[in-house]
Every structure is written in structure tokens, then in C-alpha cells.
Amino acid sequence: MRIHLINPRNRVWSPNVWVPLGLLYVAAALEQEGHYVEIIDLNAERLKDIDIRRRVESADVVGITGMVTEFAEVIRLVDMVKNANDSARVVVGGPLATTFHRELLEASKADFVVVGEGERTAVNLISAIGQSGGFSDIKGIAYRNSDKIIVAEAMEPISDLDDIPFPARHLINMDRLTQNHFRNFGLKIKGFGDIRSTNLVSSRGCPYSCTFCFKDMWGTKWRARSAKNIIEEMDLLYNEYGINGFVFNDDTFVLDRRRVFELCSLIKGKGLDVIWYCNGRANLMQEDLLKAMYDAGCRGIAYGIESGNQQILDSMKKSITLDQVRDAVRWTKEAGIHVSGYFMIGMLDETKETIRDTIAFAKELKLDFYGFSITTPLLGTELYNIAEERGLIQRENTLFKEWSFEVNTNLTRDCTDDDLVSFKNELFREFHLKKFGRFYIVNPTLLRGMTKVLLSLRSKEEAAEVFRKIKGIIRSYWHKA
């Protein structure tokens, strides 16, 4: 069958682009079954609507992925595909579909929704479509049957991730999606030469219980690719695409110390002249592990620190202490590794005082890069359920806006929405603009990227979004908390 997979355009104001790994994993599984697959990545290609319609005219099946903040755009793409090719079956997948499968089927002309991990479900669904068979026995989908929405039994998670074929990167133009992502973290690599980096995933799932974290996609059981399987993919990317920088997108990359040590040994044994970046966890880091990671090319680690108040950390079930954060940051710096830290303000029951604790703690840590967001409870999380029970949020307000500068719902005890925006602006001014402002303004690569963004704007709405973001950044200079 002819299958076209669409990656919606997200964050039109950002010049950063990443390989859509979720789609490419599904594409690889479908190609393994003999299907023809084409990828339409709207972040890399910036196609106009007329071009999208032409591309899908010959498709038997069109799959569309999406994040939870892309509901309206996914609905628009579904309807566009159906208008261009009424005979095509349209399937929606990804985190958005996993969370809002009923809403998507009610609000659009989509035929099916894939709920959760997609590789095996997509293969089974496409097989049934091709044979014009029934769908009642297929796990992991939702669909309409007359006027009813049928939600099938969940598909079991893939237990051995080594069995999954590598993402079908040959279906995309890797040059368009390869850049020096390390620069975007404020990380300067001296004496390494030109960096061509890309993203990859080495594990799925997370055993921790953070109340704000959405786990319906990958589940709570941590499943990892072997070190041998990971190094095979890195070696392929290094030799076939000239990739020498890797960004691991795993939530819990360092959960298995032995696997990390083995991977570091294999990188050195292969003689790969590469650098890499990953997410760490403060309670899992040790000095010997960090030294081994640095020796194998690790040059950046990001920590989800979230709060500088222990009571708030405990309330969100983060399972870390402030002292563990201090130790992890110190050890990481001593190992020579660039340290990023990400924080949330406006958590459930937060106060102005606890937010000030977070600001003070962030300053104390002296991180190399900071990220701050306003807490947003996502449907499917424990935080969302608590907020809904307390009457702090209504289901119709679930389709949230992007939360870099906006308050979607207020969970605090004594902060108004304006207070939270003021705190966010203060944080952005103090930790980003003052430290990195010149870097962003005079960086030729980023300026070229933003120029491409401006030239590729497709509508007044997209232009308004970009200029709203710019306005928010400028306002951060003067908006005091």
C-alpha cells in the first residue's frame, strides 16, 4: 500500500529542527512489511497547503502524528487530506492521539486513531485496511463504527526494543535536519571542528512517579535498547551521514549504570570521534559514571530540577533532594560536562515564597544553561486529575496553548496569572537574555535560521504567533515581578 506519514509543523517561531523519530520508526516497521512509505515533514519542508494536497492525492493511507498542543493543526490536516483524497484512510497517532482519541474522532474526519506505541499497531492496522477486513481484533486503536466510537484493548508494550528496525532516515533529507544542536544549548565545543548532530532514542518508559509527567505513550516500565544496538545505530549515522554529534531524547537515559558504562566503552572501542548530550537524573549520578561519560564524548547533560523548594519537590513526587541536585551539578561540572537545568514555576500549591526559593536555588547552582516553564497540567497525568478534582481546571480548557509565556491554568495559592507571567519574564530576563542575549542576537547560524522561519510563514496567524513571541521576549526586559 502507498502510505504517506505527515509530521505537522510545530513552533513556527523556532529555527530548531529535529528528526521525527516516532514517524520514522513506524515507517521502518511498515517498509519491513513491503509497503511504500513517504514522509511529509512540514518542519523541514515548509510546504504550502496546495503542495500537501498534491502529495497525498495518490495515497491509500495517510498517517498524521501530533503533540498535545497541536490539536487544531492536526484537525486541519485531517480535513485537508480528506478533501484532497476522499478514498484515503486517515490515521492519527502520537501523544495527541493517545490522549485525545475520542475527541479527535468526534472533531475530525479521521478514520482511525492509534493509541500508544505505534509500530506493531500500525502494521496490524494497515494489514487489515489492505485486506478490507474487520478491526475488532486489532489492539491499540480507536475508530468509529456507525455512530459509536470503539476503543480497542491496549497493545502490550514492545518488550525488546532491539527488535525494532532503526528509524527510516533514508525517507527524509537528513541535511535539512542536521545542524549544531549543541550551540542551541549555549554549548561551545572547542577543538572539535564542525558539528553535525541529530537526535536518537535509546529507551522508552519511566519508572518514576512525577505527578506532572505524561506516561500513556511509553508507559511506566523502563525498556532499554542494548548498548550494542545503540552503538550500531551511532556507527551507521557516523559513517553514512557524517553525524558526529548525538542528542539522546530519553527521559531516563542513565537509569541503568551498567548499560551507560558499556556504551561508553563501545564508543571508545569503535574509535568514534563523537560528542553527545543526554538527560540525567540527580539521584542517579555518581562521579565515576560522569567521568566515564566525559571520556566517551559526553559534553552536555540536562537535569529536570523543577523546584528549589523541597516541599514542592516532594509534592510533585520528584524523588530527588536539593542536596542530590547540588552534588550532581557539582560532579558534572568537575567532570568537564556542560550542565543544563530545567525548572517549573506555578506548581500545585506553590506560593510566591516557594517560587522565590526556586529562583535563589537556580542562582546558587550557577548552571551553564537554564530552562523555565509555567506549570501546565496535561490530561492523563496525576497533576491534571488533582487539579480537576479541586475545580482548578475544566475539561473544555484542556487543549492548552504553548506555555513558554502563558498561563493555561493557575494552580498556586497566592499568585495571580499576571504574577506568574511576571515571574516568568523575570526568569527569562535574568537567566537567558542577560547571559545569552548577545549570543542569540549576533549568532549568524541562528539569524539564518530565523530568516528561514520568517520567509516560510504561510499565513497571518503564523506571522502573528512569531511576532507575539518576539514581543514577549522584548517585554521581558521591563516587566518586573
N, C-alpha and C positions, 0 to 999 in steps of 0.2 A: 504494500500500500504506500501511497505518497503521503507523507506526514510532514507538516510544517509546524515548528515549535517557535513560539514568539516570546521574547523577553521584553516586557514593557519598559518604556523609558521612565526612569525614576530620578528624582532630584535634578531637575533640569538646570539648576544653578551650579551644579558641581562639575568640574572638569575631570574628576577621577572616574576611571572605568575599570571594571573587574570582569573576569571571565565568568559567565553564568553557569557555574558548575552543576547546579541542580538539573538544568535542561540538558547539559552535555552528558551527564550520567544516564539520564533517561534515553537520550539519543543513541548512546552506545549500546544500551540494552536492546533497543528496537532494531538497530543495524545488525546486531548479532542474530536476530530472527529473520533477517533478509529484507527488511523494509527499507524504502528510500526515505531519508530524513534530510530536511533542510532547516537551518536555523535562521530566524529573523531576529537579530539582536538590535533593538531600537536605541540602545545606549551607544552602540558602536557605529551603527549605520545612519542614524538620524534620518530615517525615511519619512517622506510625506505620506499622508493618508492614501493618496491615489496610487503610490508605489506599493504600499502594503496590500491594497485590494488586488492589484495586478499579480503580486507574488502568490496570493492564496487561491487564485482562481482555479488552479489545477489540482489542489489538494483534496485528498479523500478525508483526511483528519487534520484538524488544526488544534494544537495544544497551546495554552497560554498560562504562564506562571504569574505569580504576583505576591508582593508583600502585603501586610495588613493595612498599610497606608495607601494602597493603590486600588482600592475598591472601585472608585468611579472610572479610572482609566481602564481597568480590566473589563468592566461592563461595556465601555465604549468600544473596545477592541472586539469583544464577542459579537456585538451587534453589527460592527463594520464587516467582520468576516462573514457573518450570515447573510448580510445584504449583498456581498460580493460573490458568494458561493453558497447558495441555499442548500445544496446537496451535501456539503461537508459536515461531518460530525465535529462539534467543538467541545473540547475537554479542557477544564480549568484545573490547575494543580498548584502546589506550593503552599507556603504558610497561610496565605489568604484563603485558599480553598479549604484547607484543613480546619480553619477557624470558622469560616462563614459559608459552609457548603449549602445550607438551606437558603440563606439569604441570596447567594449567587444564583441558585436555580430559580428562585422566585423573581429576581430582579432582571434576569437576562434570558437570552435565547440559548444559553449553554445547554448541551445535551447531557454531559456527564461532569462530575467533579471527582477528582482523586483526593482522597483524604489520607494524609500521612506520607510515608516514604513511597516514592513513585516508581522505582524500576520494575519490580515484579508486577505491580498492579497495572502499569501501562502496557506491558507485554500481554497480559491476560485480557485486558480490555480491548486492545487493538485486534487481537485474535478473534474475539467474539464479534466485533464490528465487521471484520472481514468475512466471517462465516455467516453473517446475518443471524446470529444465534441469540439466545436469551442472555440476560445479565444477572439473574437472581443468584447465581452461584459464585459471582466474582466478588472477592473481598476487597475492601478498601475504596469503594466508590459510593457515590450518591447520584441519583438520577430521577427523572420524572417518569411515572407510569400512570398515564391518563392524567387525572387531576391530583394525584398523590406524589409526594416526594419520598423515595425509598432510600434509606441509609443502610448500606450493607454492613456486615460484620467486618471489624477491623482486620487489616492484613498484619500478620506477625512480622516483627522487625527482622531484617536480614541479620543473621547471627554471625556470619563470616564475611566481613567486608572485603577480604582478599578475593572473593569470588566475583566481585563486581568488575566489569571491564573499566579501564581508565576512561575518563571523560573524552568524548569525541571532539577533541580540539581541532581536528582536520576539517571540521564543518564550519569553522569561523576563521576570520582573518586575524591571526594572533598578533600581527604587527600593530593593529589598531588598539589592541587591548594590553599591549606590553609597554610599560613605562617604568620610571624610577619611583615606585610607590614609597620607598624609604624616605624620599625627600618630603613627601606629604605628611610624614610623622615628625618633621623637623629634624630628621636624622641625616647627618653628613658623614659619609664614609670616605675616609682619606686613604689614598694609596691603593684603591681597588680598581679604578678605571670606570668605564661606563657600566651602568647597572640596567639590566633588562629583567624586570621582575613580573611575577604573576602569582596568583593565589591557588592554593590547593587545600584539601581537607584530609586529615589522617584518622579521624574518629568521629563518631556520632553519639549523641546522648550525653546526659549528665546526671550523676547520682546525687547531686546536692539539691537542696530544697528551697532555694531563694524564692520568696513569695512573688517577686515581680517577673520571674522568668517563664517564658512560654515553652512548653516541652512537648506539645502534642505532635510536633513534626518528627522529632527524633527519639522521643521517649526518655525515660529516667534511667534506663540501663546503658551504661557506657560500653560501646563496642568500638574496637580499635583495629585498624589495619596493622599488619606486622611491619616491623622495621624494614624487612627485606622487600616487602611490597611497596613501601613508600620510596625507598631508595631507587627502585626500578623506575618509578614514575619521574623522580627527580633527574635520574640519569637520562631518560628519554627526552625530557624537556631541555636539559642542558645541551644534549648533542643534536637534537632535531630542530630546536627553535632558538638556540643560543641563550636560553634563560639562565642567568646566574644569580638571581635573587628570588627568594620564595617567601610568601606570606601565608602562614598556616592559619586558616579561619576557624579551627577547632575552638570550642568553648573551654575544653579541659585537656589541652594538649599534653600537660605534664602529669596527668593522673597516675600513669604507670612509669615509675622511675627507671625500671629495667629497660623498658622499651625506648625511652629517651636516650639512655646511655648507649644502647645497642645502635640506635640510629646515628648518634654522634660518631661512634666507632666506624660504621659503614661509610659515612660521608668522608671521613679521613682516609679510610682504606681504599675507596674509589678514586681518591685524589681529585675530587670535585672542588674547583675553586669557586665556591659559592658563599653567599651570605643569606641569612634568613631571620624571620621575625615571627613571634608566636604570642599567644596569650598564656599568662602564668596564673597561679593562684597563691596568695600569700602564705597559706597554711601548708603548702606542698613544697616550697622552695628550700633548698639546702645549698651550702657553699660549694660542696663538691660537684653537685649537679650543675650549678651555674658555671663553674669553671670548665666542665666538660662541654657544655653548650657553647660557650665562647670559643673554645679551641676548635669546635666543628663549624664555626661560622655564624653562630647566633649573635646578632648585633642589635636586636631590639626585643623587648618584652613589654607587653601591656598587662596591667593589673586592674581588675574590677574592684576598686576600693570602696566605692559607693558613698560612704559617710565617714566623717571624723568624730562621730559620737557613738560610743559603744552600745548604748541603749537602742539607738536606731538600727545599728547593725544587727543586734540580737532580734529586734522585732521583725526584720526582713529575712531572718533565718539565713544569714550570710555565712555563718560558721567560720568566721575569722575574727581575730582580735586586732586592736590597734597596734599592739606590740609586735604581732606577727607581720603586719604591714611594714612597720618600721624596719624590722630585721630583713625582710625580703627586699625592700628597696635598697637598704644599705649594702647587702650582699651582692645584689645585681650591679650596683654601681661599682663596687670593688672589683667585680669580675670584668669590668670594662664594657658592660652592656647598657645601651640606651634604655631609659625607663619611662614608660608612659603610664599614666594613671587616669582612670575614669570614675566620675562621681555622679551622684544623683542628688538633687535637692527637691524638696516638696514631698518627701515620703510620707506615708500614713502616720499621723500623729506628730509630724515634725513641727517644730516651732522656730521662730526667728533665732532663738538662742542655739538650737542644735544646728541650724544652717551656719551660724557664725562659727560653731565648733568645726564644721567641715572646712570652711574657708581657712581657719587657723591651721588645721591639720595639713591641708594641701600646701600651705606656705612652708610649714615645718619640714615637709618631705623633700622639698627642692627637686621636684621631678624634672625630667627633660621635656616632657610634653604632657598637657592636661586636656581632658575632655569633660565637659559638664552637660547634663541634660536635666530637664524638668520631668519629674516622675510622671509616667503615664501608665495607668493600669490597663493591660491588654486582656481582651476576652480569652478565657481559657487558663488564666493564672489565678493563684490563690489571692493575690492582691486585688484583682478585679472582683472576685466573689465577696471578699470582705467589704470592699467599697460599695458594692451593690446592696449588700445586707444593711449597711449603715445609711443607705439612702443618699450616698455621695455621688452616685452615678446612675444614669438610666440607660437601658439597652439601646434606645434610639440615638444616644450620643457615643456609641461605641466606635463608629468609623472616624477615628481620630485624624487630626491634621498632623503634619510634621512638627515635632516638638522641640526643635532647636531654640526657638524664641517664643513659643506659645504655650499657654496653659490649656490643656484639654479638660482636666478636672482637678479640683483643688482638694487635696487630702489632708491638709495641715490643720493645726489647732488655731493658730493666730495670724496666719498670713493671708492677705487678700491676693487676688490674681495679679494686681499691679505690684504687690510686694515681691512675688515670685519672679516676675519679669524683671524687676529692678535688681534682684539678686543675680539673676542670670546675666544681665547686662554688665553688672559689676564684675562677675567672674570672667566673662568674655574679655572685658577690657583689661583686667589685671593679669590674667594668665595667658591670653592669646595675643591681643593687639599690642600690648607693651613689649612682649617678648618676641613675637613673631611678625609683628606688623610690617616691618621693613622687609623681612624675608618674603612675605606674600606680595608686597607691592612691587618689588624690584626683581622678582624671580622670573626670568624670561620664559622658562618652561610653563609655569603656572599662568603667566599672562597669555601665552599662546593658547593654552587650554581654555581659558575664559573667553578669548576671542572666538574660538571654535563654538563655544556654547552660545554666544550672542548671535553668531552668524547662522546657527542651526535652529533658532527659535521658530516654532511653527504657528504660533497664534498669539493674540493679545493676552490671553490668560497666562501663557508661559512667560511672556515678557514681563507681565505684572508680578509673577512669582519671583523672577530673578531680581527685579528692582526692589521688591519688598524685602528680599534678603539683604541686598546692599544697604537699603535704608535702615534695617535693623542693626547692621554692623556699625554704620556711622553713628546711629543714635546711642550705641553702647558707650561712646566716649563721654557723653554728658548725662546720661540717665543714672542718677545716683540711687543707692539703696538707703 
